[in-house]
Amino acid sequence: MKYAIGDIVRFKLESGEVQEGDVQFVDRSVNENILYINGFCRWAYKVPEKRIISRVPARYKF
């Protein structure tokens, strides 16, 4: 799947907890892509693309 800056995604943490957040940066490499995500719980996460569950439709249009 392709993700871009500003996409809202649902992802799974190592603990198994599911969070939502917006993509701030995508580090593309040959082996796997790493997404840097600002979670809506005010934490920042570094998540491999394989842990992304789904893209969430935007809640608000600005």
C-alpha positions in Angstrom: 0.0 0.0 0.0 1.1 3.5 -0.6 0.9 6.1 2.1 1.5 9.8 1.9 2.1 12.6 4.3 -1.1 13.7 5.9 -2.9 10.4 5.6 -4.8 9.3 8.7 -4.0 5.6 9.5 -4.9 3.0 12.0 -1.9 1.0 13.2 -1.0 -1.7 15.8 1.6 -1.2 18.5 4.0 -3.9 19.7 1.8 -4.3 22.8 -1.2 -5.1 20.5 -3.0 -1.8 21.1 -4.6 -0.2 18.1 -4.0 3.6 17.6 -4.9 6.2 15.0 -2.7 9.1 13.8 -1.6 11.1 10.9 1.5 10.3 8.8 4.3 13.0 9.2 7.1 11.3 7.2 7.6 8.2 5.2 11.1 6.6 5.1 11.2 4.5 2.0 13.8 1.7 1.7 14.4 -1.5 -0.2 13.4 -3.8 2.6 10.4 -2.0 4.2 8.9 1.4 4.6 8.9 3.1 8.0 6.2 5.6 8.7 6.6 8.3 11.3 3.1 9.0 12.8 1.8 11.6 15.2 -0.8 9.7 17.2 -4.0 11.3 18.3 -3.1 10.4 21.9 -0.3 13.0 21.6 2.6 10.5 21.2 4.8 10.1 18.1 5.5 6.6 16.7 7.9 5.0 14.3 5.9 2.2 12.7 6.9 -0.3 10.0 4.4 -0.4 7.1 3.5 -4.0 7.9 1.8 -2.9 11.2 -0.5 -0.5 9.4 -4.1 -1.9 9.6 -5.9 0.6 7.3 -6.3 4.1 6.1 -9.0 6.1 7.8 -11.1 8.5 5.9 -10.5 12.2 6.9 -13.0 13.3 9.5 -12.9 17.0 8.7 -12.3 19.0 5.6 -10.4 22.2 6.1 
